[in-house]
Amino acid sequence: MTDRPTPSTASPPAGSRLPAGLSAEMLEQSLQAVPTIDLRDIGARLMAPLVHATGATRASLMLVNPDTGKLRIVAGMGLAPELIGKDIEWRPNSIAEWVFRKRQGLVLNGAIKREGLVGTAEGQIESAMSVPLEGDQGPIGVLNLACTGGATAFRDEEMIEVCALLPPVAAAIERALYANLCSRYSDQVEVVRGLAGRTLLAPGRHEARNFEIGLARRSSVREGGVLCERVPLTNGGHVLLAMEPRSEGVDALLTSAFTQGVFSACAAGERSAAGLMARLNAELCVRLSGRGEMAAWIGQFEPNGQLTSCAAGCSPPLWLPGDDAPATSLPGGGPMLGADPGAHWDEEQVRLLRGDRVTVVSTGVLGARNVMGQPFGPARLTEYLNELRHRSLDTATLEIVDAVTAWSGRPVPIDDLSVLIVRFSPGS
């Protein structure tokens, strides 16, 4: 753990307008600034001590807008309110651009003395100071201070003092920028939780040719990227994929999206479930370089009820006959995807009859533990499937997810919960 930083104890030069305690005040203000996403508020709070100490009558904080690359006024004092939050038009010879690009401060008293530079409101400002703000990765913006109405002009020595005070200010602003970025990414992740609306197998009940499909899903806080997808075939069959990345959060969502794209492009042309699994594995190993490990299940459903099943690193699906016979697992498969480019998978084939159901669940369903540490487990899942075998698919899937949630005692699961049931219904 690093020690708390201490302010400089050096005294300001003789005749300076900056009080001796300003360094300590600026450091304290910066340390107290929480990583808020309100840049206007944090900017104004951090500028206030400098404005008071220097006697400035106008001030502005400009930061790079990540969406446009332009400098944007995020906070100001003595400025028109409509300017706050606006980009400034890019001009290669503007003072702010020069200070930002050169990473050098400027003091301007009256006229602009550097050839080629262009200022704004020159006639209204008697003295101005413009200094760069430096973050860990380089310059992040520009701080401008200005005096009008006969105030004492800024000097180069004061600019050097102000620059020495800015590192903790820049660090606090950088924390706010990261908080802003995290908030934006969090909103994006929330929009695509479960990738609902971007797949042919969104949660609910679906009627596909000769089949009914039900899916229920409940996301964990950390978002595991569990996703189901369907590719219809021209002969009336369907290829289904259920996948569960071993990563979480953004990595899991990216892995799911990538695998979904490869599957959607290749499923119709690959006649072997094991061959399709090998194709997904090869792409994950090559493209994601060890970061794309996932458990998956592929089911190829023919119009006559023929099912070819292949599981990769996950629990095998359960086949529940429509005549009240016991449930049977379909064990064909092999290791998880994305770990070994030379891995091999087996297939399991079964002929479904009218009313037969095939159920696939995520690891979060079977592994959910109660307060005693006992997992929900396959035996309890089978009991629920037997009890719900004559219920509609949307009802059955939701009740299983609710049962797992109640078993764990957690309204928000630790791992993603997903229950997929496919029912053979020829003629539908």
GIZIQUI-V503986 format. One record per residue. N is the residue number from 1. PSI is psi in degrees with one decimal (999 if undefined). Layout:
BEGIN
<<N PSI> <N PSI>>
END
This chain:
BEGIN
<<1 132.7> <2 150.7> <3 155.9> <4 129.9> <5 149.3> <6 144.7> <7 159.5> <8 139.4> <9 2.2> <10 139.1> <11 146.9> <12 154.5> <13 156.7> <14 136.2> <15 1.3> <16 146.7> <17 -11.9> <18 126.5> <19 156.5> <20 -30.9> <21 6.6> <22 -37.2> <23 -46.1> <24 -38.7> <25 -42.9> <26 -39.9> <27 -43.3> <28 -42.8> <29 -39.9> <30 -40.2> <31 -31.4> <32 -15.8> <33 114.3> <34 155.6> <35 69.7> <36 160.2> <37 0.3> <38 90.0> <39 -32.1> <40 -42.4> <41 -49.5> <42 -35.5> <43 -43.6> <44 -40.3> <45 -38.9> <46 -26.4> <47 -28.8> <48 -48.3> <49 -37.3> <50 -42.0> <51 -44.7> <52 -42.6> <53 -35.3> <54 -11.8> <55 17.4> <56 146.3> <57 -13.3> <58 147.3> <59 149.8> <60 143.8> <61 118.8> <62 130.1> <63 154.8> <64 126.5> <65 113.9> <66 -19.4> <67 -26.9> <68 -19.2> <69 -1.1> <70 160.0> <71 134.4> <72 136.2> <73 108.2> <74 -19.3> <75 151.2> <76 160.0> <77 132.3> <78 14.1> <79 158.8> <80 132.1> <81 -31.6> <82 -13.7> <83 -24.4> <84 131.6> <85 3.3> <86 143.4> <87 147.2> <88 137.9> <89 133.8> <90 125.0> <91 121.6> <92 -23.9> <93 13.9> <94 152.8> <95 -47.8> <96 -43.3> <97 -38.9> <98 -46.6> <99 -41.6> <100 -45.4> <101 -42.6> <102 -16.3> <103 40.5> <104 144.4> <105 160.2> <106 141.0> <107 126.1> <108 116.2> <109 107.2> <110 -111.2> <111 156.5> <112 121.2> <113 -15.0> <114 123.9> <115 135.3> <116 -13.0> <117 147.2> <118 129.1> <119 179.7> <120 146.3> <121 41.3> <122 -42.8> <123 -17.3> <124 -10.9> <125 123.1> <126 -34.1> <127 140.2> <128 150.9> <129 131.3> <130 121.9> <131 147.1> <132 151.0> <133 124.0> <134 124.5> <135 -172.2> <136 -33.5> <137 6.5> <138 -167.2> <139 138.3> <140 -12.6> <141 -166.4> <142 137.3> <143 128.2> <144 132.0> <145 141.6> <146 147.1> <147 137.6> <148 167.4> <149 38.4> <150 12.0> <151 157.0> <152 136.7> <153 149.7> <154 154.4> <155 161.0> <156 -34.1> <157 -37.8> <158 -34.9> <159 -40.8> <160 -40.1> <161 -44.7> <162 -43.3> <163 -37.2> <164 -22.7> <165 -11.8> <166 -21.7> <167 -47.6> <168 -29.7> <169 -46.4> <170 -38.2> <171 -41.7> <172 -41.6> <173 -37.8> <174 -36.6> <175 -40.4> <176 -37.9> <177 -41.7> <178 -39.5> <179 -39.9> <180 -44.9> <181 -42.8> <182 -39.2> <183 -41.9> <184 -45.6> <185 -37.5> <186 -41.8> <187 -39.6> <188 -41.8> <189 -38.9> <190 -37.2> <191 -37.1> <192 15.8> <193 118.9> <194 -0.6> <195 31.1> <196 137.8> <197 -8.3> <198 15.4> <199 155.8> <200 -1.5> <201 65.5> <202 159.7> <203 143.7> <204 -163.7> <205 135.2> <206 142.3> <207 116.5> <208 163.5> <209 117.3> <210 3.6> <211 153.4> <212 143.3> <213 132.0> <214 137.9> <215 130.5> <216 142.0> <217 140.0> <218 120.3> <219 146.0> <220 169.2> <221 -38.3> <222 -2.8> <223 101.3> <224 -4.1> <225 17.0> <226 132.3> <227 143.6> <228 142.9> <229 152.8> <230 138.0> <231 114.5> <232 145.7> <233 154.8> <234 -23.2> <235 3.8> <236 -1.2> <237 -177.5> <238 148.2> <239 125.4> <240 144.1> <241 129.5> <242 123.9> <243 152.8> <244 97.1> <245 150.2> <246 -10.0> <247 -172.3> <248 168.5> <249 -139.9> <250 -40.6> <251 -42.2> <252 -43.2> <253 -40.6> <254 -40.9> <255 -43.5> <256 -45.3> <257 -41.7> <258 -47.3> <259 -39.1> <260 -42.0> <261 -44.3> <262 -44.0> <263 -46.3> <264 -33.3> <265 -28.2> <266 -18.9> <267 -40.2> <268 -29.4> <269 -8.8> <270 119.7> <271 -0.8> <272 128.7> <273 -40.9> <274 -36.8> <275 -38.9> <276 -37.9> <277 -41.6> <278 -35.6> <279 -44.3> <280 -41.9> <281 -44.7> <282 -42.7> <283 -40.2> <284 -40.6> <285 -41.2> <286 -45.9> <287 -34.7> <288 -0.5> <289 55.3> <290 -1.7> <291 7.9> <292 28.3> <293 137.9> <294 152.4> <295 147.7> <296 158.3> <297 137.0> <298 131.3> <299 122.5> <300 114.8> <301 119.1> <302 157.2> <303 -27.0> <304 4.9> <305 -2.3> <306 126.6> <307 128.4> <308 119.0> <309 141.2> <310 122.3> <311 140.3> <312 102.4> <313 21.4> <314 168.5> <315 137.9> <316 152.3> <317 159.6> <318 127.2> <319 119.2> <320 103.6> <321 150.3> <322 -5.9> <323 23.0> <324 14.2> <325 158.7> <326 156.1> <327 146.7> <328 137.5> <329 152.4> <330 94.1> <331 -3.1> <332 135.8> <333 -145.3> <334 -157.7> <335 170.7> <336 162.4> <337 155.4> <338 1.7> <339 -37.8> <340 112.9> <341 -17.7> <342 14.2> <343 158.1> <344 147.0> <345 146.9> <346 164.9> <347 157.3> <348 130.6> <349 141.6> <350 148.5> <351 113.6> <352 145.0> <353 168.0> <354 129.7> <355 -11.4> <356 145.9> <357 145.2> <358 127.9> <359 132.5> <360 131.6> <361 157.0> <362 165.4> <363 -32.4> <364 -26.6> <365 -54.1> <366 -30.3> <367 -3.4> <368 130.3> <369 146.4> <370 -172.7> <371 -19.1> <372 0.2> <373 9.5> <374 131.8> <375 154.9> <376 -49.3> <377 160.9> <378 -32.4> <379 -43.6> <380 -36.9> <381 -43.9> <382 -39.4> <383 -46.0> <384 -40.1> <385 -39.1> <386 -41.0> <387 -30.3> <388 13.4> <389 -18.6> <390 9.1> <391 160.4> <392 155.6> <393 -38.1> <394 -37.4> <395 -44.2> <396 -45.0> <397 -42.5> <398 -39.3> <399 -35.0> <400 -43.7> <401 -41.5> <402 -37.6> <403 -40.4> <404 -41.2> <405 -43.9> <406 -38.3> <407 -42.6> <408 -22.6> <409 13.5> <410 118.0> <411 -29.6> <412 118.1> <413 158.2> <414 -39.5> <415 154.0> <416 137.9> <417 129.0> <418 130.3> <419 120.5> <420 126.4> <421 130.3> <422 129.8> <423 131.5> <424 120.2> <425 76.2> <426 140.2> <427 -7.9> <428 999>>
END
